[in-house]
Amino acid sequence: MSAAFVIHPLDNVATLLGDAGDRVTLNDGREVRLAAAVAHGHKVALADIPVGAAVVKFGIPIGVATADIARGDWVHLHNVESRYDERSGGFDVVTGAAGDMRYD
């Protein structure tokens, strides 16, 4: 059986630490049955995530479900719209200010 890692208690997805076929064991000891095989490094739903609901990883929303996602489903681009902010890579690490904005 493969393992999956839950990063934050509020997360509704876990990241697989290896390829998995029918189930995974989470780092907190829980098991999740998979709907289908999921590849190493991909995410699996820990709970049902209805369409329009937030997909939470690191304790923050990383996207929105574009389809109903059942517990144990593979969570990826086919059922999630990213909430990635292209500017986030340029935020000041101390203040959090965006590098493309001037603050006078």
KOLLOVEX-73252 format. One record per residue: residue number from 1; x, y, z of N, C-alpha, C, O, CB in turn; residue in three letters. Coordinates in nm, 4 decimals, always signed. Glycine has a CB too. Layout:
N
{NUM {X Y Z} {X Y Z} {X Y Z} {X Y Z} {X Y Z} 'ALA'},
...
***
This chain:
104
{1 {+0.0844 -0.1175 +0.0000} {+0.0000 +0.0000 +0.0000} {+0.0888 +0.1236 +0.0000} {+0.1918 +0.1265 +0.0673} {-0.0959 -0.0001 +0.1216} 'MET'},
{2 {+0.0492 +0.2250 -0.0749} {+0.1255 +0.3493 -0.0833} {+0.0876 +0.4451 +0.0286} {-0.0129 +0.4270 +0.0975} {+0.1035 +0.4160 -0.2187} 'SER'},
{3 {+0.1707 +0.5473 +0.0447} {+0.1474 +0.6492 +0.1463} {+0.1119 +0.7812 +0.0791} {+0.1483 +0.8066 -0.0357} {+0.2714 +0.6658 +0.2372} 'ALA'},
{4 {+0.0405 +0.8639 +0.1533} {+0.0074 +0.9992 +0.1090} {+0.0248 +1.0922 +0.2273} {+0.0077 +1.0521 +0.3424} {-0.1380 +1.0075 +0.0516} 'ALA'},
{5 {+0.0587 +1.2158 +0.1985} {+0.0926 +1.3121 +0.3020} {-0.0099 +1.4239 +0.3079} {-0.0382 +1.4886 +0.2071} {+0.2314 +1.3693 +0.2779} 'PHE'},
{6 {-0.0657 +1.4466 +0.4269} {-0.1545 +1.5597 +0.4524} {-0.0683 +1.6671 +0.5164} {-0.0070 +1.6442 +0.6207} {-0.2778 +1.5199 +0.5447} 'VAL'},
{7 {-0.0633 +1.7839 +0.4544} {+0.0266 +1.8895 +0.4996} {-0.0318 +1.9694 +0.6161} {+0.0402 +2.0032 +0.7101} {+0.0586 +1.9827 +0.3844} 'ILE'},
{8 {-0.1615 +1.9999 +0.6107} {-0.2247 +2.0870 +0.7097} {-0.3581 +2.0251 +0.7524} {-0.4243 +1.9619 +0.6701} {-0.2459 +2.2311 +0.6523} 'HIS'},
{9 {-0.3987 +2.0411 +0.8768} {-0.5249 +1.9823 +0.9233} {-0.6490 +2.0268 +0.8448} {-0.7481 +1.9540 +0.8413} {-0.5442 +2.0160 +1.0674} 'PRO'},
{10 {-0.6454 +2.1443 +0.7823} {-0.7606 +2.1923 +0.7052} {-0.7642 +2.1396 +0.5627} {-0.8624 +2.1612 +0.4916} {-0.7605 +2.3419 +0.7020} 'LEU'},
{11 {-0.6583 +2.0704 +0.5195} {-0.6511 +2.0213 +0.3814} {-0.7611 +1.9203 +0.3518} {-0.7946 +1.8366 +0.4356} {-0.5147 +1.9581 +0.3546} 'ASP'},
{12 {-0.8174 +1.9296 +0.2298} {-0.9124 +1.8275 +0.1844} {-0.8521 +1.7424 +0.0732} {-0.9233 +1.6678 +0.0060} {-1.0426 +1.8930 +0.1358} 'ASN'},
{13 {-0.7198 +1.7537 +0.0538} {-0.6455 +1.6676 -0.0377} {-0.5162 +1.6229 +0.0302} {-0.4662 +1.6881 +0.1219} {-0.6153 +1.7413 -0.1720} 'VAL'},
{14 {-0.4635 +1.5096 -0.0174} {-0.3333 +1.4601 +0.0271} {-0.2488 +1.4337 -0.0965} {-0.3021 +1.4049 -0.2037} {-0.3474 +1.3305 +0.1149} 'ALA'},
{15 {-0.1179 +1.4434 -0.0818} {-0.0249 +1.4219 -0.1923} {+0.0364 +1.2830 -0.1798} {+0.0866 +1.2459 -0.0738} {+0.0857 +1.5311 -0.1943} 'THR'},
{16 {+0.0321 +1.2059 -0.2896} {+0.0849 +1.0710 -0.2887} {+0.2372 +1.0706 -0.2894} {+0.3005 +1.1466 -0.3627} {+0.0319 +0.9934 -0.4074} 'LEU'},
{17 {+0.2949 +0.9837 -0.2064} {+0.4394 +0.9694 -0.1968} {+0.4910 +0.8553 -0.2845} {+0.6105 +0.8258 -0.2859} {+0.4799 +0.9463 -0.0521} 'LEU'},
{18 {+0.4006 +0.7926 -0.3565} {+0.4330 +0.6852 -0.4501} {+0.3091 +0.6529 -0.5309} {+0.1991 +0.6947 -0.4949} {+0.4854 +0.5589 -0.3761} 'GLY'},
{19 {+0.3253 +0.5787 -0.6402} {+0.2087 +0.5365 -0.7182} {+0.1177 +0.4519 -0.6292} {+0.1650 +0.3750 -0.5455} {+0.2519 +0.4565 -0.8457} 'ASP'},
{20 {-0.0136 +0.4671 -0.6483} {-0.1089 +0.3927 -0.5658} {-0.2178 +0.3332 -0.6534} {-0.2611 +0.3938 -0.7514} {-0.1707 +0.4835 -0.4574} 'ALA'},
{21 {-0.2614 +0.2133 -0.6162} {-0.3638 +0.1437 -0.6923} {-0.5025 +0.1545 -0.6345} {-0.5905 +0.2156 -0.6951} {-0.3283 +0.0023 -0.7042} 'GLY'},
{22 {-0.5241 +0.0954 -0.5166} {-0.6598 +0.0916 -0.4638} {-0.6798 +0.1670 -0.3330} {-0.7931 +0.2004 -0.2982} {-0.7001 -0.0486 -0.4444} 'ASP'},
{23 {-0.5711 +0.1946 -0.2593} {-0.5849 +0.2697 -0.1348} {-0.4501 +0.3264 -0.0924} {-0.3448 +0.2817 -0.1378} {-0.6431 +0.1805 -0.0235} 'ARG'},
{24 {-0.4560 +0.4257 -0.0046} {-0.3344 +0.4867 +0.0494} {-0.3510 +0.5032 +0.1998} {-0.4623 +0.5153 +0.2511} {-0.3045 +0.6242 -0.0188} 'VAL'},
{25 {-0.2381 +0.5033 +0.2687} {-0.2352 +0.5323 +0.4120} {-0.1795 +0.6728 +0.4283} {-0.0737 +0.7053 +0.3744} {-0.1491 +0.4266 +0.4916} 'THR'},
{26 {-0.2514 +0.7558 +0.5029} {-0.2096 +0.8933 +0.5277} {-0.1089 +0.8974 +0.6414} {-0.1001 +0.8036 +0.7207} {-0.3308 +0.9822 +0.5599} 'LEU'},
{27 {-0.0333 +1.0055 +0.6496} {+0.0672 +1.0209 +0.7541} {+0.0063 +1.0265 +0.8946} {+0.0789 +1.0138 +0.9933} {+0.1481 +1.1460 +0.7287} 'ASN'},
{28 {-0.1247 +1.0452 +0.9050} {-0.1890 +1.0428 +1.0368} {-0.2523 +0.9063 +1.0671} {-0.3217 +0.8905 +1.1675} {-0.2956 +1.1524 +1.0451} 'ASP'},
{29 {-0.2279 +0.8078 +0.9791} {-0.2777 +0.6723 +1.0017} {-0.4085 +0.6375 +0.9333} {-0.4414 +0.5194 +0.9214} {-0.2939 +0.6512 +1.1447} 'GLY'},
{30 {-0.4836 +0.7358 +0.8884} {-0.6099 +0.7074 +0.8182} {-0.5806 +0.6408 +0.6837} {-0.4720 +0.6560 +0.6279} {-0.6924 +0.8383 +0.7972} 'ARG'},
{31 {-0.6789 +0.5669 +0.6330} {-0.6699 +0.5081 +0.5000} {-0.7766 +0.5692 +0.4105} {-0.8857 +0.6035 +0.4560} {-0.6851 +0.3542 +0.5061} 'GLU'},
{32 {-0.7436 +0.5820 +0.2833} {-0.8385 +0.6317 +0.1838} {-0.8416 +0.5325 +0.0683} {-0.7378 +0.5005 +0.0103} {-0.7997 +0.7755 +0.1340} 'VAL'},
{33 {-0.9600 +0.4845 +0.0353} {-0.9766 +0.3982 -0.0825} {-0.9808 +0.4869 -0.2054} {-1.0486 +0.5896 -0.2066} {-1.1066 +0.3103 -0.0722} 'ARG'},
{34 {-0.9080 +0.4471 -0.3089} {-0.9010 +0.5260 -0.4313} {-1.0026 +0.4774 -0.5329} {-1.0303 +0.3578 -0.5429} {-0.7606 +0.5204 -0.4906} 'LEU'},
{35 {-1.0577 +0.5714 -0.6079} {-1.1527 +0.5378 -0.7136} {-1.0809 +0.4752 -0.8328} {-1.1388 +0.3942 -0.9053} {-1.2302 +0.6629 -0.7580} 'ALA'},
{36 {-0.9551 +0.5128 -0.8527} {-0.8713 +0.4615 -0.9618} {-0.7261 +0.4851 -0.9214} {-0.6983 +0.5558 -0.8245} {-0.9052 +0.5316 -1.1005} 'ALA'},
{37 {-0.6351 +0.4261 -0.9957} {-0.4927 +0.4441 -0.9669} {-0.4550 +0.5916 -0.9761} {-0.5058 +0.6651 -1.0608} {-0.4064 +0.3605 -1.0642} 'ALA'},
{38 {-0.3647 +0.6334 -0.8871} {-0.3171 +0.7719 -0.8838} {-0.1642 +0.7678 -0.8805} {-0.1047 +0.6876 -0.8086} {-0.3754 +0.8508 -0.7591} 'VAL'},
{39 {-0.1020 +0.8549 -0.9590} {+0.0440 +0.8554 -0.9717} {+0.1119 +0.9327 -0.8593} {+0.0541 +1.0227 -0.7983} {+0.0841 +0.9146 -1.1053} 'ALA'},
{40 {+0.2345 +0.8949 -0.8347} {+0.3227 +0.9606 -0.7381} {+0.3217 +1.1123 -0.7583} {+0.3334 +1.1603 -0.8711} {+0.4664 +0.9062 -0.7507} 'HIS'},
{41 {+0.3078 +1.1869 -0.6497} {+0.3115 +1.3324 -0.6558} {+0.1778 +1.3983 -0.6840} {+0.1657 +1.5204 -0.6740} {+0.4073 +1.3741 -0.7589} 'GLY'},
{42 {+0.0775 +1.3196 -0.7190} {-0.0545 +1.3762 -0.7470} {-0.1380 +1.3792 -0.6194} {-0.1005 +1.3219 -0.5171} {-0.1268 +1.2950 -0.8571} 'HIS'},
{43 {-0.2523 +1.4476 -0.6279} {-0.3382 +1.4662 -0.5110} {-0.4593 +1.3742 -0.5182} {-0.5061 +1.3377 -0.6260} {-0.3834 +1.6125 -0.4997} 'LYS'},
{44 {-0.5086 +1.3379 -0.3999} {-0.6292 +1.2583 -0.3860} {-0.7207 +1.3295 -0.2859} {-0.6740 +1.3872 -0.1877} {-0.5960 +1.1118 -0.3399} 'VAL'},
{45 {-0.8504 +1.3245 -0.3119} {-0.9477 +1.3904 -0.2244} {-0.9644 +1.3120 -0.0946} {-0.9776 +1.1896 -0.0957} {-1.0837 +1.4051 -0.2956} 'ALA'},
{46 {-0.9637 +1.3845 +0.0167} {-0.9837 +1.3243 +0.1485} {-1.1304 +1.3271 +0.1899} {-1.1704 +1.2584 +0.2839} {-0.8990 +1.3963 +0.2527} 'LEU'},
{47 {-1.2092 +1.4058 +0.1204} {-1.3520 +1.4204 +0.1484} {-1.4198 +1.4562 +0.0171} {-1.3532 +1.4936 -0.0795} {-1.3794 +1.5297 +0.2593} 'ALA'},
{48 {-1.5506 +1.4449 +0.0135} {-1.6238 +1.4912 -0.1041} {-1.6047 +1.6422 -0.1173} {-1.6158 +1.7163 -0.0197} {-1.7756 +1.4546 -0.0942} 'ASP'},
{49 {-1.5758 +1.6864 -0.2398} {-1.5580 +1.8293 -0.2680} {-1.6578 +1.8646 -0.3776} {-1.6362 +1.8282 -0.4932} {-1.4084 +1.8636 -0.3116} 'ILE'},
{50 {-1.7657 +1.9341 -0.3452} {-1.8664 +1.9655 -0.4469} {-1.8168 +2.0700 -0.5469} {-1.7271 +2.1488 -0.5171} {-1.9943 +2.0149 -0.3802} 'PRO'},
{51 {-1.8764 +2.0688 -0.6646} {-1.8414 +2.1679 -0.7663} {-1.8543 +2.3077 -0.7063} {-1.9525 +2.3382 -0.6386} {-1.9322 +2.1531 -0.8924} 'VAL'},
{52 {-1.7545 +2.3921 -0.7316} {-1.7536 +2.5283 -0.6798} {-1.6864 +2.5442 -0.5447} {-1.6599 +2.6564 -0.5015} {-1.8918 +2.5777 -0.6702} 'GLY'},
{53 {-1.6584 +2.4323 -0.4768} {-1.5949 +2.4389 -0.3449} {-1.4435 +2.4494 -0.3596} {-1.3865 +2.4124 -0.4623} {-1.6321 +2.3152 -0.2601} 'ALA'},
{54 {-1.3805 +2.5002 -0.2557} {-1.2352 +2.5168 -0.2548} {-1.1645 +2.3827 -0.2399} {-1.2075 +2.2956 -0.1643} {-1.1931 +2.6110 -0.1419} 'ALA'},
{55 {-1.0554 +2.3686 -0.3136} {-0.9610 +2.2588 -0.2943} {-0.8511 +2.3172 -0.2066} {-0.7864 +2.4152 -0.2438} {-0.9041 +2.2006 -0.4331} 'VAL'},
{56 {-0.8304 +2.2563 -0.0895} {-0.7427 +2.3146 +0.0121} {-0.6183 +2.2282 +0.0309} {-0.6273 +2.1085 +0.0582} {-0.8176 +2.3304 +0.1460} 'VAL'},
{57 {-0.5009 +2.2922 +0.0155} {-0.3711 +2.2293 +0.0399} {-0.2848 +2.3353 +0.1079} {-0.2985 +2.4535 +0.0766} {-0.3039 +2.1754 -0.0948} 'LYS'},
{58 {-0.1985 +2.2976 +0.1977} {-0.1180 +2.3908 +0.2776} {-0.2075 +2.4738 +0.3696} {-0.1633 +2.5756 +0.4229} {-0.0352 +2.4836 +0.1856} 'PHE'},
{59 {-0.3340 +2.4313 +0.3891} {-0.4268 +2.5061 +0.4711} {-0.4898 +2.6246 +0.4005} {-0.5609 +2.7032 +0.4631} {-0.3580 +2.5527 +0.5925} 'GLY'},
{60 {-0.4643 +2.6388 +0.2691} {-0.5204 +2.7502 +0.1919} {-0.5834 +2.6973 +0.0630} {-0.5415 +2.5932 +0.0123} {-0.4107 +2.8559 +0.1595} 'ILE'},
{61 {-0.6837 +2.7677 +0.0093} {-0.7429 +2.7252 -0.1175} {-0.6405 +2.7385 -0.2309} {-0.5817 +2.8447 -0.2509} {-0.8697 +2.8086 -0.1490} 'PRO'},
{62 {-0.6206 +2.6290 -0.3043} {-0.5301 +2.6319 -0.4189} {-0.6073 +2.6279 -0.5498} {-0.5495 +2.6439 -0.6573} {-0.4320 +2.5150 -0.4125} 'ILE'},
{63 {-0.7380 +2.6066 -0.5404} {-0.8214 +2.6001 -0.6596} {-0.9657 +2.5785 -0.6214} {-1.0018 +2.5741 -0.5038} {-0.7743 +2.4892 -0.7530} 'GLY'},
{64 {-1.0485 +2.5648 -0.7259} {-1.1916 +2.5436 -0.7085} {-1.2322 +2.4219 -0.7905} {-1.1903 +2.4070 -0.9053} {-1.2734 +2.6700 -0.7507} 'VAL'},
{65 {-1.3133 +2.3355 -0.7320} {-1.3602 +2.2168 -0.8027} {-1.4493 +2.2565 -0.9194} {-1.5452 +2.3317 -0.9018} {-1.4358 +2.1230 -0.7072} 'ALA'},
{66 {-1.4182 +2.2063 -1.0385} {-1.4995 +2.2333 -1.1578} {-1.5991 +2.1214 -1.1836} {-1.6810 +2.1301 -1.2751} {-1.4099 +2.2521 -1.2804} 'THR'},
{67 {-1.5919 +2.0171 -1.1031} {-1.6846 +1.9037 -1.1072} {-1.6923 +1.8492 -0.9653} {-1.6051 +1.8773 -0.8831} {-1.6380 +1.7921 -1.2104} 'ALA'},
{68 {-1.7949 +1.7723 -0.9365} {-1.8018 +1.7074 -0.8062} {-1.6859 +1.6086 -0.7947} {-1.6631 +1.5277 -0.8846} {-1.9391 +1.6355 -0.7862} 'ASP'},
{69 {-1.6137 +1.6159 -0.6845} {-1.4998 +1.5275 -0.6594} {-1.5344 +1.4435 -0.5371} {-1.5635 +1.4976 -0.4305} {-1.3657 +1.6089 -0.6377} 'ILE'},
{70 {-1.5313 +1.3135 -0.5523} {-1.5638 +1.2230 -0.4413} {-1.4384 +1.1891 -0.3618} {-1.3275 +1.1930 -0.4150} {-1.6300 +1.0939 -0.4938} 'ALA'},
{71 {-1.4563 +1.1562 -0.2354} {-1.3453 +1.1079 -0.1526} {-1.2772 +0.9935 -0.2273} {-1.3437 +0.9007 -0.2731} {-1.3953 +1.0611 -0.0104} 'ARG'},
{72 {-1.1441 +1.0003 -0.2396} {-1.0681 +0.8963 -0.3081} {-1.0436 +0.9237 -0.4551} {-0.9713 +0.8485 -0.5205} {-1.1381 +0.7672 -0.2945} 'GLY'},
{73 {-1.1028 +1.0305 -0.5087} {-1.0803 +1.0659 -0.6496} {-0.9461 +1.1353 -0.6677} {-0.8960 +1.2018 -0.5770} {-1.1934 +1.1563 -0.7012} 'ASP'},
{74 {-0.8894 +1.1188 -0.7854} {-0.7701 +1.1919 -0.8274} {-0.8098 +1.3379 -0.8438} {-0.9116 +1.3674 -0.9065} {-0.7096 +1.1334 -0.9606} 'TRP'},
{75 {-0.7316 +1.4288 -0.7888} {-0.7578 +1.5727 -0.7956} {-0.6489 +1.6346 -0.8818} {-0.5311 +1.6325 -0.8461} {-0.7618 +1.6386 -0.6520} 'VAL'},
{76 {-0.6897 +1.6899 -0.9964} {-0.5921 +1.7447 -1.0912} {-0.6635 +1.8420 -1.1849} {-0.7762 +1.8838 -1.1583} {-0.5218 +1.6304 -1.1725} 'HIS'},
{77 {-0.5978 +1.8770 -1.2933} {-0.6490 +1.9784 -1.3863} {-0.7836 +1.9439 -1.4495} {-0.8546 +2.0339 -1.4945} {-0.5493 +2.0006 -1.4948} 'LEU'},
{78 {-0.8198 +1.8180 -1.4539} {-0.9468 +1.7786 -1.5152} {-1.0670 +1.8091 -1.4265} {-1.1804 +1.8084 -1.4744} {-0.9445 +1.6311 -1.5477} 'HIS'},
{79 {-1.0440 +1.8362 -1.2966} {-1.1572 +1.8641 -1.2086} {-1.1329 +1.9824 -1.1133} {-1.2095 +2.0040 -1.0193} {-1.1894 +1.7406 -1.1282} 'ASN'},
{80 {-1.0249 +2.0589 -1.1389} {-0.9927 +2.1751 -1.0557} {-0.9460 +2.2903 -1.1432} {-0.8691 +2.2714 -1.2374} {-0.8847 +2.1398 -0.9511} 'VAL'},
{81 {-0.9935 +2.4094 -1.1108} {-0.9432 +2.5316 -1.1735} {-0.8483 +2.5964 -1.0739} {-0.8855 +2.6234 -0.9597} {-1.0606 +2.6298 -1.2144} 'GLU'},
{82 {-0.7270 +2.6209 -1.1174} {-0.6244 +2.6765 -1.0299} {-0.6590 +2.8180 -0.9870} {-0.7229 +2.8931 -1.0607} {-0.4892 +2.6748 -1.0993} 'SER'},
{83 {-0.6164 +2.8527 -0.8682} {-0.6274 +2.9892 -0.8175} {-0.4882 +3.0494 -0.8038} {-0.4664 +3.1409 -0.7244} {-0.7020 +2.9922 -0.6814} 'ARG'},
{84 {-0.3936 +2.9967 -0.8827} {-0.2562 +3.0451 -0.8810} {-0.2522 +3.1900 -0.9272} {-0.3144 +3.2250 -1.0275} {-0.1657 +2.9573 -0.9699} 'TYR'},
{85 {-0.1814 +3.2719 -0.8566} {-0.1618 +3.4117 -0.8924} {-0.0219 +3.4227 -0.9526} {+0.0773 +3.4006 -0.8832} {-0.1796 +3.5073 -0.7674} 'ASP'},
{86 {-0.0134 +3.4566 -1.0813} {+0.1162 +3.4634 -1.1489} {+0.2131 +3.5572 -1.0785} {+0.3345 +3.5388 -1.0865} {+0.0977 +3.5077 -1.2923} 'GLU'},
{87 {+0.1599 +3.6577 -1.0098} {+0.2463 +3.7535 -0.9415} {+0.3042 +3.6975 -0.8134} {+0.3993 +3.7548 -0.7603} {+0.1701 +3.8798 -0.9115} 'ARG'},
{88 {+0.2510 +3.5878 -0.7614} {+0.2922 +3.5404 -0.6294} {+0.4407 +3.5074 -0.6223} {+0.4996 +3.5147 -0.5145} {+0.2118 +3.4188 -0.5913} 'SER'},
{89 {+0.5023 +3.4715 -0.7333} {+0.6443 +3.4433 -0.7339} {+0.7293 +3.5670 -0.7118} {+0.8480 +3.5560 -0.6811} {+0.6822 +3.3790 -0.8624} 'GLY'},
{90 {+0.6693 +3.6863 -0.7273} {+0.7439 +3.8101 -0.7101} {+0.7120 +3.8846 -0.5830} {+0.7551 +3.9987 -0.5664} {+0.7192 +3.8985 -0.8246} 'GLY'},
{91 {+0.6366 +3.8227 -0.4913} {+0.6036 +3.8884 -0.3654} {+0.7281 +3.9018 -0.2788} {+0.8124 +3.8121 -0.2749} {+0.4943 +3.8105 -0.2905} 'PHE'},
{92 {+0.7386 +4.0132 -0.2103} {+0.8468 +4.0337 -0.1149} {+0.8284 +3.9339 -0.0007} {+0.7192 +3.9231 +0.0551} {+0.8491 +4.1815 -0.0617} 'ASP'},
{93 {+0.9345 +3.8609 +0.0343} {+0.9221 +3.7561 +0.1343} {+0.8988 +3.8086 +0.2759} {+0.8534 +3.7343 +0.3629} {+1.0447 +3.6714 +0.1326} 'VAL'},
{94 {+0.9296 +3.9356 +0.2992} {+0.9102 +3.9940 +0.4320} {+0.7754 +4.0638 +0.4421} {+0.6991 +4.0387 +0.5354} {+1.0226 +4.0927 +0.4640} 'VAL'},
{95 {+0.7457 +4.1517 +0.3459} {+0.6236 +4.2331 +0.3539} {+0.5046 +4.1700 +0.2837} {+0.3901 +4.2016 +0.3159} {+0.6490 +4.3689 +0.2950} 'THR'},
{96 {+0.5300 +4.0806 +0.1875} {+0.4217 +4.0226 +0.1097} {+0.3742 +4.1125 -0.0029} {+0.2799 +4.0774 -0.0738} {+0.3070 +3.9905 +0.1991} 'GLY'},
{97 {+0.4375 +4.2280 -0.0211} {+0.3978 +4.3208 -0.1266} {+0.4344 +4.2658 -0.2642} {+0.5403 +4.2057 -0.2821} {+0.4636 +4.4576 -0.1051} 'ALA'},
{98 {+0.3463 +4.2871 -0.3599} {+0.3731 +4.2448 -0.4978} {+0.4828 +4.3312 -0.5575} {+0.4827 +4.4531 -0.5403} {+0.2448 +4.2530 -0.5844} 'ALA'},
{99 {+0.5761 +4.2688 -0.6274} {+0.6887 +4.3400 -0.6842} {+0.6526 +4.4325 -0.7984} {+0.7320 +4.5189 -0.8355} {+0.7888 +4.2436 -0.7305} 'GLY'},
{100 {+0.5326 +4.4155 -0.8553} {+0.4937 +4.5000 -0.9680} {+0.4090 +4.6193 -0.9260} {+0.3529 +4.6880 -1.0114} {+0.4182 +4.4182 -1.0695} 'ASP'},
{101 {+0.3987 +4.6453 -0.7958} {+0.3211 +4.7590 -0.7468} {+0.4104 +4.8499 -0.6641} {+0.4929 +4.8024 -0.5861} {+0.1999 +4.7116 -0.6634} 'MET'},
{102 {+0.3942 +4.9793 -0.6811} {+0.4714 +5.0761 -0.6029} {+0.3892 +5.1223 -0.4833} {+0.2709 +5.1543 -0.4945} {+0.5133 +5.1972 -0.6903} 'ARG'},
{103 {+0.4556 +5.1246 -0.3697} {+0.3924 +5.1750 -0.2477} {+0.4736 +5.2945 -0.2019} {+0.5866 +5.2796 -0.1553} {+0.3841 +5.0644 -0.1351} 'TYR'},
{104 {+0.4164 +5.4128 -0.2153} {+0.4868 +5.5365 -0.1756} {+0.4420 +5.5832 -0.0395} {+0.4902 +5.6852 +0.0097} {+0.4635 +5.6478 -0.2781} 'ASP'},
***
